[in-house]
């Protein structure tokens, strides 16, 4: 008898019984096995509990998704605010950067001028030394002494220019380091 009942239930279940037919099936089962009512009651309770869990989960998911959307919006606003504040902070240092860039340009120009002056002086010194060393030079002792004094004077000027160029180069390194330190 149970086999017949199980086969009937299985056939009905496979055929896809409607909710109205379910009550009819329950009545048939309970007529043959009244103790099965406890199992059916537990089934109803558990099915109800499962549906409650599913609704709670759907509500929780909806709440979390709303919070995520809110947080993304807040994050976007915070990122825009940080970008604006960063740009403003960089703008405040711009006058200092421009002053340093101008000072670097002026120092470079001064270094180039001193370098050109030093190169010209070096060429003149070489010509004077060559002339003084030449055995063909028919200079008087006074002229030779005057040219010697002029060569020593040019050597002193060259030494002074070399020191000035070293000072300018050190100043340039300092300016470039300062500029590097305030780059953001």
C-alpha positions as MATLAB code, in Angstrom:
seq = 'XXXXXXXXXXXXXXXXXXXXXXXXXXXXXXXXXXXXXXXXXXXXXXXXXXXXXXXXXXXXXXXXXXXXXXXXXXXXXXXXXXXXXXXXXXXXXXXXXXXXXXXXXXXXXXXXXXXXXXXXXXXXXXXXXXXXXXXXXXXXXXXXXXXXXXXXXXXXXXXXXXXXXXXXXXXXXXXXXXXXXXXX';
ca = [
       0.000    0.000    0.000;
       2.807    2.374    0.830;
       4.423    1.592   -2.478;
       1.207    2.481   -4.262;
       0.930    5.705   -2.277;
       4.554    6.633   -2.947;
       4.116    5.910   -6.645;
       0.983    8.066   -6.722;
       2.754   10.898   -4.938;
       5.746   10.634   -7.222;
       3.589   10.575  -10.354;
       1.616   13.576   -9.148;
       4.743   15.449   -8.206;
       6.349   14.723  -11.587;
       3.199   15.837  -13.371;
       3.453   19.114  -11.460;
       0.601   19.312   -9.082;
      -1.085   22.632   -8.409;
      -1.475   23.976   -4.837;
      -5.134   22.842   -4.750;
      -4.101   19.266   -5.554;
      -1.529   19.373   -2.798;
      -4.241   19.504   -0.155;
      -5.945   16.538   -1.737;
      -2.658   14.606   -1.669;
      -2.060   15.572    1.955;
      -5.520   14.252    2.864;
      -4.840   10.978    1.084;
      -1.504   10.542    2.863;
      -2.955   11.428    6.265;
      -5.772    8.919    5.822;
      -3.263    6.139    5.428;
      -0.640    7.498    7.887;
      -2.000    9.995   10.443;
       1.436   10.248   12.162;
       2.805   11.870    9.008;
       0.962   15.039   10.062;
       3.869   15.864   12.394;
       6.328   15.666    9.516;
       4.102   17.843    7.374;
       3.804   20.387   10.191;
       7.601   20.491   10.600;
       7.847   20.877    6.823;
       5.458   23.867    6.891;
       7.366   25.458    9.762;
      10.717   24.959    8.069;
       9.407   26.171    4.706;
       8.026   29.257    6.441;
      11.316   29.800    8.253;
      13.252   29.401    4.971;
      11.022   31.987    3.298;
      11.635   34.346    6.234;
      15.375   33.841    5.879;
      15.151   34.559    2.171;
      13.173   37.763    2.787;
      15.647   38.831    5.495;
      18.522   38.178    3.124;
      16.836   40.126    0.306;
      16.268   43.041    2.706;
      19.862   42.871    3.943;
      21.156   42.724    0.355;
      19.063   45.736   -0.601;
      20.309   47.685    2.427;
      23.940   46.792    1.755;
      23.654   47.673   -1.930;
      22.172   51.054   -1.003;
      25.031   51.648    1.437;
      27.573   50.635   -1.219;
      26.025   53.060   -3.707;
      26.099   55.800   -1.055;
      29.693   55.021   -0.146;
      30.747   55.070   -3.826;
      29.095   58.451   -4.204;
      30.862   59.701   -1.053;
      34.167   58.296   -2.300;
      33.771   60.089   -5.631;
      33.027   63.360   -3.833;
      36.016   62.868   -1.517;
      38.308   62.160   -4.485;
      37.128   65.315   -6.253;
      37.676   67.321   -3.077;
      41.196   65.950   -2.632;
      42.046   66.697   -6.271;
      40.849   70.289   -5.847;
      42.717   70.778   -2.571;
      45.873   69.284   -4.101;
      45.656   71.628   -7.078;
      45.172   74.591   -4.728;
      48.164   73.551   -2.624;
      50.337   73.236   -5.731;
      49.254   76.687   -6.887;
      50.445   78.193   -3.607;
      54.001   77.003   -4.328;
      53.974   78.155   -7.946;
      55.393   81.667   -7.233;
      58.344   80.100   -5.401;
      58.931   77.679   -8.275;
      58.825   80.523  -10.788;
      61.306   82.578   -8.747;
      63.684   79.608   -8.578;
      63.350   78.929  -12.306;
      64.105   82.580  -13.048;
      67.105   82.520  -10.688;
      68.355   79.353  -12.426;
      67.981   80.981  -15.858;
      69.857   84.103  -14.688;
      72.634   82.001  -13.098;
      72.951   79.879  -16.261;
      73.235   83.010  -18.363;
      75.842   84.464  -15.998;
      77.771   81.174  -16.111;
      77.698   81.186  -19.928;
      78.944   84.789  -20.005;
      81.738   84.028  -17.545;
      82.625   80.911  -19.533;
      82.835   82.896  -22.758;
      84.913   85.565  -20.999;
      87.208   82.872  -19.568;
      87.587   81.178  -22.961;
      88.483   84.477  -24.615;
      90.967   85.264  -21.861;
      92.489   81.789  -22.229;
      92.986   82.291  -25.975;
      94.604   85.693  -25.390;
      96.867   84.222  -22.694;
      97.929   81.434  -25.046;
      98.836   83.946  -27.767;
     100.819   86.125  -25.328;
     102.685   83.089  -23.900;
     103.436   81.875  -27.402;
     104.724   85.292  -28.384;
     106.873   85.530  -25.249;
     108.314   82.061  -25.847;
     109.064   82.718  -29.495;
     112.791   83.089  -30.182;
     112.012   85.335  -33.166;
     110.352   88.020  -31.025;
     112.486   91.128  -31.168;
     111.114   92.813  -28.096;
     112.899   95.236  -25.935;
     113.382   94.391  -22.297;
     110.735   96.975  -21.341;
     108.232   95.526  -23.828;
     108.978   91.993  -22.662;
     108.506   93.045  -18.977;
     105.250   94.790  -19.886;
     103.973   91.688  -21.756;
     105.063   89.479  -18.839;
     103.152   91.681  -16.387;
     100.137   91.594  -18.732;
     100.318   87.727  -18.845;
     100.449   87.580  -15.020;
      97.502   89.982  -14.853;
      95.527   87.780  -17.288;
      96.437   84.692  -15.256;
      95.097   86.373  -12.107;
      91.905   87.334  -14.018;
      91.564   83.728  -15.255;
      91.943   82.404  -11.701;
      89.334   84.917  -10.477;
      86.946   83.897  -13.303;
      87.449   80.215  -12.484;
      86.532   80.871   -8.828;
      83.506   82.944   -9.871;
      82.371   80.152  -12.194;
      82.751   77.574   -9.404;
      80.702   79.826   -7.114;
      77.998   80.210   -9.771;
      77.967   76.431  -10.376;
      77.566   75.787   -6.637;
      74.773   78.373   -6.537;
      73.115   76.681   -9.540;
      73.283   73.272   -7.825;
      71.677   74.805   -4.744;
      68.906   76.447   -6.786;
      68.200   73.216   -8.661;
      68.118   71.265   -5.400;
      65.683   73.778   -3.926;
      63.475   73.488   -7.003;
      63.606   69.709   -6.804;
      62.612   69.799   -3.136;
      59.473   71.852   -3.734;
      58.225   69.873   -6.731;
      54.994   68.065   -5.857;
];
